[in-house]
Amino acid sequence: MTRIEREKETVSHMIRIYCRYKEGNKTLCPSCQQLLTYAHKRLEGCKFGEHKPTCKRCPIHCYRPDMKQKIQEVMRYSGPRMLLFHPWAAIRHLWQEKKRRSQQ
């Protein structure tokens, strides 16, 4: 699995957790589906490719301001809960962030 595919999987998990547990929806609502589609599109077009840093550490802010605000809200809520629902994805994400930080 490529780095971009793993990032897509992680953001998908986070948006689904947010929509389900914060908003109370059994399936993705139109707003969350739009955010997921947008996030995947941004990841597919990432100029860093396999050397992509985590979004938190990225020097380029590729999200529109409204989507950036929404994804930050999703990540703040879902980030800590990822350890409960998708522990391996959360650990992998944290490891990648630490690894990238030490390379700088």
Secondary structure by P-SEA (a helix, b strand, c coil): ccaaaaaaaaaaaaaaaaaacccccccccaaaaaaaaaaaaaaaacccccccccccccccccccaaaaaaaaaaaaacccccccccaaaaaaaaaaaaaaaaac
